[in-house]
Amino acid sequence: MFSLFNSFKTIALLEGISYLVLFGNMLFIKPYFLDIYQVLLFPIGMAHGLLFMAYIVLAVLLAAKLKWNGKTLLIVLVASIIPFGTFYVDKTYLKKTK
């Protein structure tokens, strides 16, 4: 069934993976395969952008539901712009709330 907590965990995982795939595309594919890079950039970037926005919205909704303080919410939001940050949030903040 639909659960805000499970939805956030899924979106956090997908957002973290899409962020790493986007970096991988920029670091490894772009320098060597310029023609493939142009084809991959738009769908990967669009998927990551949508997942990033969903992550932010769901984090704010979950913070209101779980009554997180401002510091916890700020850490969860900042983690979305740091590579591997969403995996850290899942391991530290989401495991102990379940």
Phi, psi and omega in degrees: 000167180286126176223134180299320181296311180293324177297317179296318179299318180293314180296321179297317178296312180294323179294319177296318178294317181295326178295316179292323177294321178297316176296317178300321178297317182288323186273323188253322183276319184301312184294333188254328184233077186296325181289323178288326180302316181296325180287324184275337188297312184296308182294323179291316179295319180294316179297316180295319179298316179293319178293324178297314179295320178295322178300313182297313181296314181293327177295318179294317178296318180291325178297321178292321182290318183269000179057050175290149173281173184297324180295316179296315178298318179297319178296317180296320180289319179293329180298339181286344180254003178253131176303137183067006181293321181292331177290324176297316179299317180298318183287323186263314188266330184268337179288324183275349178271339183288000000 
